[in-house]
Amino acid sequence: MKILFLGDIVGKATVAYLQKNLWALRKARGVDLVLANGENATEILGLSRDNAQDLLSAGVDVITGGNHTLHNADLYNMLGDSPYLLRPYNLPAAAPGKGETIVEAGGRRVLVLNLVGMHDMVYAGNPFEAADRILAHNAGKYDVAVCDIHAEATAEKIALGYYLDGRVQLVVGTHTHVQTADETILPGGTAYITDLGMCGPQNGVLGADREVILRKLKTATPQRYKVADGAPVLHGVLVTLDGDRAVAIERI
């Protein structure tokens, strides 16, 4: 089984690029399941209902979220209704949506966990305890498990990777928009990377227009973010599973 997990999607140009190219990429690489973090897809801050639907029709099977997922209120009903759209599980229980889902791909039942880190994130509960709860109440209902930990602190992501090693098949970090070079198979057979990077324009600052970011950093004044110009690049990982173990992880 092959799983493609794409990093944080930034901006409508990237959504359009995926609409043009993702199905062909899936076919060329023999991908069974595509996951992507979509919390920045609607012009850096949040995800609209329209863009969520665009990504799902483009070939993304499940969209995970992060600390900006709830920025656009028009997404709330879809968060509650769609099994293919997640927000972090360890947000307050009263938040719209859910942080786990089970989908079928490649003849297997895949449990997707969406968590957010504790450090420098607001309203977040403990992701280690949250992961335990998700795995416990879904026991016997899935064959493969995949986790997106959307977090600022690299140590928190690495620790969660080891904590879930052998209990899930893939743990990926998102949020920083910079792809790390530490992709590995952990001792228990779990594929891991600290951050997938982003899918967005490479010539900005984390996908944002660099002049806007420079003004903010030079003047310490609030700025309205906008997406950088230029062609998007895709960052993520392609993971190959054999039974209940990951046997390969490739950065793309």
Wavefront OBJ file of the C-alpha trace (Angstrom):
o trace
v 0.000 0.000 0.000
v 1.262 3.506 -0.862
v 0.271 6.662 1.028
v 1.067 10.182 -0.161
v 0.903 12.845 2.555
v 1.243 16.463 1.374
v 2.375 19.331 3.586
v 0.400 22.473 4.393
v -1.349 23.738 1.251
v -0.948 27.504 0.811
v -3.179 29.578 -1.446
v -5.640 29.193 -4.289
v -2.896 28.846 -6.916
v -1.721 25.688 -5.178
v -5.287 24.369 -4.967
v -5.591 24.958 -8.718
v -2.261 23.215 -9.343
v -3.455 20.145 -7.457
v -6.720 20.166 -9.411
v -4.660 19.958 -12.605
v -1.987 17.503 -11.546
v -2.807 15.386 -8.501
v -4.749 12.604 -10.218
v -1.897 12.125 -12.705
v 0.629 12.031 -9.857
v -1.459 9.440 -8.023
v -1.525 7.240 -11.114
v 2.168 7.661 -11.933
v 3.308 6.727 -8.422
v 0.685 4.040 -7.744
v -0.756 5.904 -4.749
v -3.652 4.304 -2.865
v -4.381 7.151 -0.426
v -3.682 10.899 -0.485
v -3.766 13.002 2.672
v -3.002 16.716 2.911
v -3.005 19.406 5.548
v -5.345 22.131 4.295
v -5.399 24.715 7.079
v -3.694 27.412 4.968
v -5.344 26.667 1.634
v -7.570 29.758 1.621
v -5.005 32.521 1.197
v -2.766 31.435 4.108
v -5.289 31.705 6.944
v -7.886 28.955 7.202
v -9.838 26.805 4.779
v -13.086 27.716 3.054
v -15.840 25.257 2.214
v -15.267 25.830 -1.516
v -11.535 25.174 -1.268
v -12.135 22.062 0.820
v -14.467 20.715 -1.860
v -11.904 21.650 -4.541
v -9.181 19.665 -2.779
v -11.379 16.609 -2.310
v -12.372 16.621 -5.991
v -8.709 17.118 -6.951
v -7.793 13.748 -5.452
v -7.127 14.412 -1.765
v -8.885 11.663 0.197
v -8.688 13.262 3.663
v -7.871 16.863 4.596
v -6.264 17.368 8.003
v -6.175 20.653 9.872
v -4.340 22.733 12.417
v -4.553 25.855 14.538
v -6.080 27.908 11.673
v -8.733 25.416 10.537
v -11.576 27.166 12.334
v -10.777 30.615 10.917
v -13.534 30.409 8.269
v -16.979 29.873 9.759
v -18.447 28.726 6.426
v -16.506 25.476 6.912
v -18.158 24.565 10.223
v -21.115 22.579 8.836
v -18.841 20.658 6.491
v -16.507 19.874 9.382
v -19.438 18.296 11.153
v -20.796 16.406 8.140
v -17.856 15.219 6.041
v -15.828 12.123 6.991
v -13.020 13.447 4.795
v -12.335 16.716 6.625
v -10.692 16.966 10.046
v -9.672 19.512 12.641
v -7.308 18.629 15.521
v -8.887 16.142 17.924
v -7.427 17.775 21.034
v -9.149 21.119 20.538
v -12.027 21.702 22.973
v -14.851 19.191 22.522
v -17.287 22.022 21.741
v -15.314 23.039 18.636
v -17.023 22.107 15.353
v -15.875 18.977 13.607
v -13.883 15.917 14.603
v -10.262 14.863 14.802
v -10.397 11.288 13.551
v -11.897 9.328 10.691
v -11.714 5.902 9.071
v -11.619 5.610 5.279
v -11.102 2.678 2.929
v -8.140 2.651 0.553
v -6.222 -0.117 -1.145
v -8.589 -2.661 0.349
v -7.731 -1.569 3.900
v -9.424 0.472 6.611
v -7.287 3.505 7.405
v -7.658 5.449 10.649
v -6.509 9.067 10.343
v -5.624 10.922 13.558
v -5.317 14.720 13.533
v -3.596 16.244 16.564
v -2.182 19.649 17.469
v 0.811 20.295 19.701
v 0.704 21.839 23.165
v 3.621 24.273 22.856
v 2.757 27.752 21.530
v -0.693 26.577 20.411
v -3.888 27.885 21.993
v -6.692 25.719 23.389
v -4.780 22.469 22.832
v -5.072 19.464 25.100
v -2.387 16.821 25.550
v -1.794 15.074 22.177
v -0.285 11.956 23.774
v -3.401 11.315 25.836
v -5.576 12.196 22.836
v -3.783 9.650 20.645
v -4.326 6.963 23.287
v -8.047 7.729 23.401
v -8.432 7.613 19.608
v -6.610 4.292 19.281
v -8.494 2.749 22.199
v -12.012 3.572 21.063
v -11.265 2.567 17.456
v -9.629 -0.752 18.385
v -10.633 -3.477 15.942
v -12.126 -1.014 13.445
v -9.018 -0.258 11.356
v -6.067 -1.973 9.667
v -3.717 1.006 9.216
v -3.323 4.220 11.234
v -1.812 7.540 10.166
v -1.217 10.594 12.388
v -0.744 14.290 11.546
v 0.775 16.173 14.499
v 0.445 19.878 13.730
v 2.947 21.451 16.098
v 5.537 24.172 16.570
v 8.028 22.256 18.714
v 10.173 19.692 16.922
v 10.848 17.848 20.191
v 7.118 17.355 20.739
v 6.727 15.857 17.266
v 9.712 13.545 17.637
v 8.516 12.396 21.051
v 5.061 11.589 19.659
v 6.664 9.631 16.825
v 8.433 7.386 19.317
v 5.342 7.205 21.527
v 3.262 5.877 18.620
v 6.006 3.715 17.073
v 4.625 0.278 16.324
v 1.076 1.409 17.108
v 0.480 3.380 13.902
v 2.105 3.098 10.480
v 2.880 6.772 9.809
v 3.454 9.916 11.886
v 4.029 13.215 10.072
v 4.587 16.684 11.447
v 3.038 19.769 9.880
v 2.840 23.528 10.628
v 6.352 24.945 10.107
v 6.154 24.895 6.269
v 9.847 23.867 6.072
v 10.515 20.262 5.095
v 12.865 18.430 7.440
v 15.475 15.916 6.288
v 14.885 13.317 9.002
v 12.496 10.905 7.276
v 13.010 7.450 8.766
v 11.473 4.127 9.688
v 11.383 3.907 13.488
v 12.330 0.620 15.224
v 8.707 -0.519 15.583
v 7.969 -0.094 11.863
v 6.420 3.400 11.887
v 7.414 5.846 9.129
v 8.194 9.302 10.525
v 9.163 12.847 9.457
v 9.263 15.931 11.695
v 7.734 18.251 9.087
v 6.356 17.624 5.615
v 7.016 21.178 4.466
v 4.409 23.026 2.421
v 2.708 22.988 -0.937
v 2.888 26.582 -2.106
v 5.006 29.315 -3.714
v 8.668 28.841 -2.904
v 9.831 32.449 -3.405
v 8.034 33.901 -0.368
v 8.419 33.422 3.384
v 6.607 30.204 4.299
v 4.313 30.905 1.337
v 3.590 34.522 2.295
v 4.641 37.565 0.284
v 8.137 38.392 1.483
v 7.704 42.187 1.395
v 4.755 41.918 3.779
v 6.769 39.740 6.172
v 9.766 42.067 5.990
v 7.575 45.081 6.838
v 6.186 43.236 9.822
v 9.601 42.198 11.098
v 11.212 45.600 10.505
v 8.411 47.722 11.973
v 6.770 45.388 14.542
v 3.387 46.474 13.151
v 0.506 44.170 12.139
v 0.270 43.427 8.431
v -2.367 41.812 6.233
v -0.794 38.640 4.890
v -1.037 37.712 1.244
v 0.228 34.701 -0.667
v 3.517 35.076 -2.507
v 3.600 35.096 -6.293
v 5.221 32.349 -8.308
v 4.638 28.735 -9.214
v 3.869 26.350 -6.356
v 6.063 23.443 -5.337
v 4.835 20.297 -3.605
v 6.418 18.913 -0.443
v 5.426 15.773 1.389
v 6.266 12.094 1.725
v 5.396 8.916 -0.132
v 5.235 5.941 2.228
v 5.102 2.264 1.304
v 3.529 -0.240 3.692
v 4.000 -3.991 3.787
v 1.388 -5.502 6.060
v 1.340 -3.544 9.304
v 4.824 -2.031 8.884
v 6.207 0.857 6.853
v 9.061 -0.314 4.653
v 9.946 2.914 2.790
v 9.494 6.664 3.168
v 10.492 9.079 0.411
v 10.546 12.859 0.601
v 8.994 14.653 -2.372
l 1 2 3 4 5 6 7 8 9 10 11 12 13 14 15 16 17 18 19 20 21 22 23 24 25 26 27 28 29 30 31 32 33 34 35 36 37 38 39 40 41 42 43 44 45 46 47 48 49 50 51 52 53 54 55 56 57 58 59 60 61 62 63 64 65 66 67 68 69 70 71 72 73 74 75 76 77 78 79 80 81 82 83 84 85 86 87 88 89 90 91 92 93 94 95 96 97 98 99 100 101 102 103 104 105 106 107 108 109 110 111 112 113 114 115 116 117 118 119 120 121 122 123 124 125 126 127 128 129 130 131 132 133 134 135 136 137 138 139 140 141 142 143 144 145 146 147 148 149 150 151 152 153 154 155 156 157 158 159 160 161 162 163 164 165 166 167 168 169 170 171 172 173 174 175 176 177 178 179 180 181 182 183 184 185 186 187 188 189 190 191 192 193 194 195 196 197 198 199 200 201 202 203 204 205 206 207 208 209 210 211 212 213 214 215 216 217 218 219 220 221 222 223 224 225 226 227 228 229 230 231 232 233 234 235 236 237 238 239 240 241 242 243 244 245 246 247 248 249 250 251 252
